[in-house]
């Protein structure tokens, strides 16, 4: 399922990893800040999302750094697995369709 574009802050970009099937990927941690009240104080906690970026899309990460504000469009899919004890597990996965710099961090 393709999700609408959202604003995030890049929290972390991992080094390259290799999957069990031999494909290279990197993980990006995106942060969505908690909403604020009328005084600007956070209400609740920030949301963090671990996103997988596969090798053929590494170019989308070029020039991006932790702290950057980005506009991101994600694919979302889910799965169900059952272990040997008949316990059911659910997983939600996010992959990047598009990511672009919204505002670079200035120091």
N, C-alpha and C positions, 0 to 999 in steps of 0.2 A: 504494500500500500504506500503510495506517495503522499507525504505529509506537506502541509503548506510551509512556506519559508518563515523562519524565526530568527531573532537576534540572540546570539550567545556570546560568551566570553570564552576564549580558549584558555583552559586551565593547564593542560599538559599535552604534549605530542610525544609519543614513544619513539624509540628506535625501531628499526625494522625487525620483524619476527617472521618465522616460517611456520605455516600450518602443517598439520599431520599429512595433508595431501601434497605438500611441497610448494604451496603458493605463498608468496611474500605479502605481508600486511603490516600496517601500523595502526596503533590505537590513538584516538584523540579523545581527551576528556573535555567536554563542553559544559559550561556552567550557565544556568539560567538563574539570575538573582531572585531572591524572595521578594514578593510584593511588599510595598511600603504603606504605612498608614498616612494620615493627613499631616503628620509631623516629619515624615521622611524616615521613620524608624522601620526596620524590617519586621514583617509579620510572618512568622514561620521560618523555615530554613531554605537555603539555596538548593536548587535541584542540579544534580550532576548526571551526565549521560556519557557512557563509554561507547564510542563510535568506531567501527572498523572501516579502514580505508585500504582497499586491495591495491596491489602493485600497479595495475594498469591505470589507477587514479592518483598515484603519488604526486603527479604534476599539480594537482589541485591544492596541495599543501605548500607549494613553493612560495617562499616569502612570508609565510604565516608563522607567528611565534606566540608562546604563552603570553597572555595579557591582551592580545588583539581582540577587538570586537569584530564579529563576523556575522554575515547573513548566511544561513544554512538551510538547504532543502534536503530532507532525509527520506529514505525508504525505511519502512518498518515492517517486520514480519515476525510471526510467532510460531512456536512449535511446542509439542507435547511429547514427553518421553516417559517410559515406565521402566523402573529398575527391576532387579531380580526379586525384590520383596513386594512387588506390585504397587510401589509408591509412585504416584504421578508427579512429574515435574513439568513446569511451564517456563518457557524462556521467550523473551522479547529481544529482537536484534535490530540494531539501527546501522545502516550504511549510508554513506554520503552520496547524494546525487550531484549536489553543487555546493560549493563553499566559496564565498568571496569576502574580501576585507571590507568592513563597514567603516571602521575608523581606527587607524593605527594608534598605538599607545604613545604618548608624548612624554618626554622627561625633561 
